[in-house]
Amino acid sequence: MLIEQDSKVDPSKWRIALHVAELKASIIREILKISSQPGVISFAGGLPNQSLFPMDDLKWAMETAVEKYDSTCVQYALSRGIIPLRELLAERATNDDGVESSVDNILMVSGAQQGIEIVARAFIDPGDYILTEYPTYVGALQAFNYYQAQYCCAEMDHDGILIEKAREQIEKHKPKLIYTVSNFQNPTGISMGVERRHQLVELAQQYNIPIIDDNPYGDIRFRGEQVPSLKSIGGDIVVALQTFSKILAPGLRLGWMNGPASIMHHFEKVKQCSDLHTSTIAQYMIYEYLMAGKMEPQIKRISEFYKNKCDLMLQSLEKEFPAGATWTKPDGGLFLWVELPENMSAKELLNKAIERKVAYVYGEPFFPDGGGDNTLRLNFCTPSDEEIREGIKRLGQLIHEEM
Ligand SMILES: Cc1ncc(COP(=O)(O)O)c(C=O)c1O
């Protein structure tokens, strides 16, 4: 029986921890709410294209996991993740990526986002500095903000983070971590060049600062030559975060960390506090899926699909956007990045864009110091071809009018 509520009960006055109460909700979630209104052409989402989720194969993987492993596949499991899957991921890292790995290097996580959170919890005391690209992934900033991190940033060119800027920041602020999205970065689509990778590794080694290479998009390359991963160049100075979210399906919430064996127990402790372990059945499903050789054709299918979308968006931008606006030309991933003429605010323009039923994410949230007023991110992989043509046309007209 419910005890009669006392008039003193007021959950809004409960003493939420200050650093949580002060944490801002993601601006992007707010934009997504608006952009998911009916009739709006949205380039705002961070989602992969749902039509590419291999539902029949996932059904097969689920049935196979249940048949083969019976009740074990829904029992509690090791915090680091089930051994056969970790062995397989270590073997693939060794053979396919040149990253000498064993089960002791691998920790299964509930998506790369949890990997970021684990790293933040393991390293960051309030006020500690993290070196990031400028701009950087907003979800990482959110996780780092929770631990009251401060940021020192280095700008990028078309080849990724500028090393001399990074060095200056390291000398000035002595960051505890270097956080990078080295492949087809969210938000810019920029991928780090080979030489730059070597330089960044050398810099990190010189100061003994770990590089956290958040890499959800590396497999979705649809143009250009494969480049070695930061971890294959840097070995133990790099902790790699990987995920099945963009190559398979994000709702599985399955990713993994590959880091130095001597540090993994710290990450394991943090993971234990957070959720004990990642979903057992999801791990067995993916294990079966990988063992059946289904991943490679899936990656190929996604890459081809996204290439066509990206090419169409690039053509449309070329046709519809005025001189004075520039954009990146990604070789993979989900996003491209637009710079409007310097005096034009992408944030202010968004309201007018939404009146014309087209949405994007303005760049500001991706800059730790709230810069980048004239920038915006476009997701090319979820809209239909017709939406890309029409949406870019509407945006182009709007920018013309504002110039
Ligand atoms: C750079 C980056 N890191 C991490 C994530 C989160 O990935 P996951 O679904 O594996 O948690 C995303 C998702 O958009 C991302 O873009």
The ligand as an SDF file (V2000), in Angstrom:
LIG
                    3D

 16 16  0  0  0  0  0  0  0  0999 V2000
   33.5210    9.8260  -32.6460 C   0  0  0  0  0  0  0  0  0  0  0  0
   32.4860    8.9950  -31.9920 C   0  0  0  0  0  0  0  0  0  0  0  0
   32.7980    8.2870  -30.9150 N   0  0  0  0  0  0  0  0  0  0  0  0
   31.9040    7.5050  -30.2840 C   0  0  0  0  0  0  0  0  0  0  0  0
   30.5970    7.4340  -30.7300 C   0  0  0  0  0  0  0  0  0  0  0  0
   29.6290    6.5630  -29.9870 C   0  0  0  0  0  0  0  0  0  0  0  0
   29.6220    5.2990  -30.5330 O   0  0  0  0  0  0  0  0  0  0  0  0
   28.9280    4.0440  -29.8490 P   0  0  0  0  0  0  0  0  0  0  0  0
   27.5720    3.8910  -30.4380 O   0  0  0  0  0  0  0  0  0  0  0  0
   29.8290    2.9060  -30.1870 O   0  0  0  0  0  0  0  0  0  0  0  0
   28.8890    4.3000  -28.3770 O   0  0  0  0  0  0  0  0  0  0  0  0
   30.2080    8.1630  -31.8530 C   0  0  0  0  0  0  0  0  0  0  0  0
   28.8120    8.1160  -32.3150 C   0  0  0  0  0  0  0  0  0  0  0  0
   28.3200    8.9200  -33.0410 O   0  0  0  0  0  0  0  0  0  0  0  0
   31.1740    8.9620  -32.5000 C   0  0  0  0  0  0  0  0  0  0  0  0
   30.8720    9.6760  -33.5830 O   0  0  0  0  0  0  0  0  0  0  0  0
  1  2  1  0
  2  3  1  0
  2 15  2  0
  3  4  2  0
  4  5  1  0
  5  6  1  0
  5 12  2  0
  6  7  1  0
  7  8  1  0
  8  9  2  0
  8 10  1  0
  8 11  1  0
 12 13  1  0
 12 15  1  0
 13 14  2  0
 15 16  1  0
M  END
$$$$
